[in-house]
Amino acid sequence: MPDTAVYYSIINALPPHVTLVAVSKTKSVSDIMAVYACGQRTFGENKVQELTEKYEQLPKDIAWHLIGHLQTNKVKYIAPFVALIHAVDSLKLLQEINKQALKNNRTINCLLQIYIAKEETKFGLYQEEAENLIFSPTMSELTHIKICGLMGMATNTNDTSVITQEFKQLKDFFDLIRCRKLPANCDFTILSMGMSGDYQTAITCGSNMIRIGSSIFGGR
Ligand SMILES: *Cc1c(COP(=O)(O)O)cnc(C)c1O
């Protein structure tokens, strides 16, 4: 069962500019409803099938975020309802999101996932790749997506100095991009960084969207 006392202590201490995404992956519909009953309306899932099933079963005023890697062939399942896709890492994926958004007569909000951790991760863009993507001519043609900002995950370590350095690097890159003349479909307002173990560090470093699972819902 989720720990609603912990939920309230997190949400009550959160600066007003920071959005909490309650990460409900692997958790049951009734666990999610317990957190919903506390007032939470933004939930994150990392798998398309699980996200779609929960969307169908749960109240329609939930804003569902996909926080995990997204395969091109699965975009169609979430395109009708997803509120924000956190982990976009290629132009090909953006083109498919744009296509499916058009079919559903909506604009889909996206974040680009940026590599910041020292450890090997399979997904994400290097800063230079992200920059090339944002300013590529093809990007400005994608009229049914909105790039709302960036997402990153720090190294899984207890060394706060490593985590701080990585989050600061992403914040600096975010600010650098935000100051430039962006295509019409880019509106850099969201910096998604911080999980259960490192969200306080992330907020100190400039995060305005945190993704918290285990602290609220318990271990997986
Ligand atoms: C699972 C997950 C989280 C939440 O992690 P916790 O440590 O349980 O808070 C955040 N972001 C992503 C991308 C995840 O996959």
The ligand as an SDF file (V2000), in Angstrom:
LIG
                    3D

 15 15  0  0  0  0  0  0  0  0999 V2000
   10.9840    4.1700  -11.9030 C   0  0  0  0  0  0  0  0  0  0  0  0
   11.3620    5.5180  -12.3700 C   0  0  0  0  0  0  0  0  0  0  0  0
   11.3070    6.6260  -11.5110 C   0  0  0  0  0  0  0  0  0  0  0  0
   10.9430    6.5340  -10.0420 C   0  0  0  0  0  0  0  0  0  0  0  0
   11.9710    5.9290   -9.3300 O   0  0  0  0  0  0  0  0  0  0  0  0
   11.9120    5.7950   -7.7160 P   0  0  0  0  0  0  0  0  0  0  0  0
   13.3180    5.5940   -7.3410 O   0  0  0  0  0  0  0  0  0  0  0  0
   11.0350    4.6460   -7.4340 O   0  0  0  0  0  0  0  0  0  0  0  0
   11.3550    7.0770   -7.2040 O   0  0  0  0  0  0  0  0  0  0  0  0
   11.6350    7.8690  -12.0340 C   0  0  0  0  0  0  0  0  0  0  0  0
   11.9820    8.0280  -13.3270 N   0  0  0  0  0  0  0  0  0  0  0  0
   12.0360    6.9830  -14.1760 C   0  0  0  0  0  0  0  0  0  0  0  0
   12.4280    7.2280  -15.5860 C   0  0  0  0  0  0  0  0  0  0  0  0
   11.7250    5.6960  -13.7340 C   0  0  0  0  0  0  0  0  0  0  0  0
   11.7880    4.6730  -14.5970 O   0  0  0  0  0  0  0  0  0  0  0  0
  1  2  1  0
  2  3  1  0
  2 14  2  0
  3  4  1  0
  3 10  2  0
  4  5  1  0
  5  6  1  0
  6  7  2  0
  6  8  1  0
  6  9  1  0
 10 11  1  0
 11 12  2  0
 12 13  1  0
 12 14  1  0
 14 15  1  0
M  END
$$$$
